[in-house]
């Protein structure tokens, strides 16, 4: 598997970033929320700037 460390913040200890196909986002969010997991869509992967990661505050 190919892994990349993107962000580190001690305040989010235990946080998890999940990447899924856009067609499965709503179903995943619904399943997580039904189980009491706070979850949100925070971005998308595009081919516009391959190899670049843009992180906004």
N, C-alpha and C positions, 0 to 999 in steps of 0.2 A: 504493500500500500504506500501511496505517496502522501506524506504529511508535511504541513507547514505550520510553524508557530506564528500566529498573527498578532495577538495582543496578550499582555500579561497585566493583571491588576489584582493585588492582594485583597481588595474589597469584594471581588467577585469569586472568592474561593468556592469552588464547587460548580461554577458556571459551565455551561456546555454550549458549543456552537455546532449545529447540525446543518448539513447541506443535503437538500433533496431536490428532485426535479420539480419545476414550477407546477406541474400538473398534480402533484401530491401535497402541496403546501397546506391547503385548507384542511384536508383529511388529517394530516399529522397534527396540526394545531388543535383541532377538535379533540383528537384522542388524548393529547397531552393535557389539555385543559380539563377534560372529564376526569382525569386522574389527579387533579389538583396541582399540576405543574404550570407555573407561570411561563408562558411562551409567547413569542412575537416574531413576525417576519421583520428582519433588519436589513435586508439587502438582496442583491441578485448577482449571479455570475453571468458575465457577457463575453462576447468575443471581440468587442470593440477595441480593447487595449490589452491584448493577450500578454500574460506574464506580469501584469501590474495589479497591485492591490491598493485601492483608495479607501482610507479610513477617515470618516468624518466624525467630529464630536457630536 
